[in-house]
């Protein structure tokens, strides 16, 4: 089968690999129909993910059809369309039982797919703990609508859930890339009083204004004053830092009102500084971590009911045979790209 493979730092290639096989009773083999490219894949390419293993198939954002299932897999069976979770998790350890599946203690737990074991930018993928990591897609939900359920939408849903948004809140989202938009969609579910999005890229600002006209759109230079005026409390009640760029961590806490919550969604390439003397008296609560992607059934339900729609994020499509060009486009942010759908059947 064809599989997009991490060769070495700075180099991915489309290679031929054997089709995966079941290795344990909780495994499933999924025929991948669509996959997508995530910024975390670029972090692997650039050498920013030390635990990534050269030789693995990359990709952790995909949907497909179950081809085989081990005898201990009870929630899906061959022929089922499924969303694949970014995380593999055993469901049994302390962290899984408390919903912290990103910290699953199994050797194949946490972010393994496309990082430590073969992922899904390929024709087939083996999914360990398939009874936890595969979610059946309702008949009314298309592959396009389900494509981001296991990763960027799971991230946005997790971030909004842990931030305890109330209806009286002003919410600021820094970054209007795909994860920022998914965070926006999930924050809207909590019906806060105001939502503002801060973004440097003019095309992405237009995207937000076009699709979400009730959201305030600001540039970094005007963000702090605009959010303070919007909230009437000196800053946002909840800030989501989704950009992970130079200076965006500082912007997040500076734009927060005293006693606000700052949720760090971004994955940074470099250490960030927590200037406690400058923050003294703001009494901020910071929430950080990798996504706990254990709400896929709930997000699929919300999609089926028309309460979440991520399909506008798919701006470009490529066959698997042309995935190198898809990466080039995604990495350049050219041509208005947001997310790329990869047809893994071609």
N, C-alpha and C positions, 0 to 999 in steps of 0.2 A: 504494500500500500504506500501511498505518498504521505509524507509527514514533514512539516516544517520544523527544522532541527537546530538547536543551539550548538554550534560547532566550537566556538571560542569567543572570547570577548570581542564584540564588534561584528560578529559574523553568524548569521543564520543562513541555512540552505534548505531547499526542498529536496529531501532524500527518499530513497526506497527503504522501507522497513518491513519486517514481518507483521502480519496482522496480529494484534494482541490476543492472548488467551486467558481464560479464567485461571487465577492463581490461588483462590481461596473460596470458601463457601459463601462469603458475603460480597463477592465480586459480581460485576455485570460488564458485558461488552456492549458498547453503544456505537451504532453506526451514525456518525456525525453528519447531520444535514446542513447545519449552519454553524459557523463559529465567528468570532469577532476578535479584534485586536484591542488590547488594553495597554494603557500607559505602563503598567507593571511589566508587560512584555518588553517594552523599550528599556526599562530599568535593568532587566536581565541582559539584554543585548549590550548595554553600556557597562556591564560589570558592577552594577550597584546592588546586586542581590547575591551576597557571598554564598548563600546556601544553594543557589541554582547549580545544577549538575550539567556540565558539558555532555552532549550526546542525547539529552532528553528532547522529546517533542514538546514544543512550547504551546501555549494556549490554555486558558482556563475559563473561557466564556463561550458556551456552546449549547446547542439543543440537538436532539437526535432521536433515534429509534432503538429500543432495546433489541439486541440480536440474541444474546444469551444471558442467563442469570443463574448464579450459584444457588444451591439448595436452601441456603439460609436467607435468601432475599424474598421477602413476602409482599412488599408494597408495589412492585412492578413485575411485569412478565414480558417475554418476547412479543414484539409488535407494538408495545406502548410507546407513544411519543413522550419524551421527558426533557425537562430542564436539568442541566448538570450544575451542581453547586460548585462554586469556586473552591470550597473546602471539603476535604474528606474528614469525617469524624465518626468515632466509634459509637457514640451515644451512651456509653457506659461509664467512662471515667468521671472523676469529680467535676472537671470543667465542663464536659458535655452535659452532665446531669443538671448543671446550673445555667445552661444556655451559653457558656463561653466556648463555643465549638472551635474558635480560632486557636485555642490553646489545648486542643485534644492531645493527650499524652501518647497516643499510639504512634509508632514509628512512621506510619503512613497518614497520620492525622494532620490537621491544619492545612496551610496552603502547600499542598504537595503536587497537585496536577499542574503540569507545565512548568514546574520548578524543580522538584526533587524526583518526580516520576513522570512518565510520558503523559502529555496533555492532549488537547483536542483540536489543534490546527492540523488535522489529519483526517483520513477516511474513517478510522475507528479509534476508540479509546477504551481502555480498561478503567473502570471506576471502582476502587475499593469502598467497602462499607456502602454499597449501593442502596441498601435499605434506608440509609440516612441521607445520602447525597444525591439521590435522583428523585425528582418530583414529577408525577404525571401531569401532562399539560391537558387542560379541559378541551373538549372538542371545539368549543366556541373560540378558543384562543389560537391565533396563528403562530407559526414559528417566528415570524418577525416580532410579534408582540411579546413572545416569551424569551427572546434571545438574551436579554440582559438580566433576566430574573436571578440567575445564580451568581452574578458578580456586581456590576455597577449599580443595579437596582437594589440588590441585597445590601450594598454599602449605604446607599441613601436611606433605605428603610431603617437599618440599624442605627445610623447616625441620628435620624429624627427621633427614633424610639428612646435612645439613651439621653436625649437632651431635654426631655420633659417640657415640651412646648405647651404654653397655655394660650387660650383665645385672646388674651390681652397683650400678648407679646409682639415686639418688633424683632424680626429675624433677619440677620444679615448672612448671606452666602457669598464667600469670596472664591471666585472661580466659576465660570460658566462653561466648562468643558462637559463631557458626557456625565462624569460623576457629579459635578455640580448641578446639572439639570435633574439628575435622578434624586439628588438631595432636595432640590426645590420641589419636585413632584411629591415627595414623601412629607416634606414640611407642610405643604398645602393641605394634606390630609388632616392635620391638627388645627386648621383654620385660625392661624394667628392673625392679629389685627393688621400687621404690615409685613411684607417681605421685600427686601432689597437684595439685588445681586450686583456685585462689583466684578468688573472684568476689564482687562486691558485691550482685548482684541475687538475691533469694531464689528467684524462679522458675527462674532458670538453675541455681542450686545444687541445687534439687529435680530438675531435668532430669538433671544429672550423676549424682546419687545414684540416681535411678530406672533409668537406662540403663547405668550403669557402676559397680555397687556395690563393686567392688574398688578404686575410686579414692577417696583421701582428699579431702574437700571442706572448704575453710576460707574464712573471711572475711579481709579485709585486716588487721584488727586482731590476729588470732591467727596470721597466716601465718608470720611469721619464727620464732616460738617453736615452732610446730607442725612446720615443715619441719626445723628443727634437731634436734628430738627424733626425728622420723621417720628422719632420715638417720644420726644419731649422729656426724656429722662437722662440725657447726656450720652446716650449710646444704645446699642442693641441689647435686648434681653438675652438673646441667644445668638452666638456667632458660630458659623461653620467655616473652618478654614479648609478649603478643598483644592486650592491652587497649588500649594507646595512650591511656590516660587520665591525668588529673592525678596525678602522684606514682607512677605505675606503673613508670616507668623506674628511679627511685630504689629502689623496692621490689625490682625484679629483681636489682640488684647487691647490695643489702643481704641478700637471702635466699640468695645464692650462697655456698657454702663457698670457702675459699681455693683458688686454682688451678682454679676451675670455668669452665664455658662458659656465657655469657649470649647467647642468640640473640634478636635483635630482629626480631619478625615484624610488629609493629604499624606502621601508617602514621600518623605524627604530624602534627597541625595546627600545632604550634609547636616551636621549637628545644628540645632537651634539654641539660641541663648535665652534664658529665662531671667530677665533683669529685675530681680526681686526688689531692690531699692526703688526703682522707678514705679513698680506696681503697688508699692505699699499703700494700704488703705482701700484699694479697689476690691479686695476680698473676692477674687475671681475663683471659679471652679473650672478646672481644666479636665476634659475627658479625652482620652486618647486610646489608640489600639487598632488592631486589625479587625475587619468586619467579622461579626459573628453571624454567619449566613444561615440561620436556622429558621427563617420565616418565609421560605419560598412558596409554601402552600398558600399562605396568607396573601402574598403579593400576586400570585396567580389568580386568587379569588377576586382581588381588587381589580385586576386587569379584566377578568371576565365580566365584571359588573360595570365596566366603563369608568372606573375611578382613577385608573392610572393608564397612561398611554405613552410609551417610550418610542413608538415607531417613527416619529419625526426625527429622532436621532440618527436613523440610518440614512446617511446622505450619499453613500457610494457602495457599489457591489462589485465583487471580483470573484472569479473561479479560484479554487485552490491552486490550480496550475499557474496562476498569475499572482500569487500571494506576495512575492517580493515587491512587485509594483504597488500593491496595496499598502505594504509597510512604508514604502518610500513616501507615498502620499500622506499617510497618517502621521508620519514623523515630521513632515514639512508643514503640516496644518494648512496646506494650500487648497485652493478650489473649494473653500467653505466646508471642509471635511469635519464631521463630528464623529461618527462611528462608521466603520466599514463592515459590511456583512460578507463573509467568505462562504461561497457555496462549495462545500466539501464533497459534493457528488460530481464535481467537474474538474 
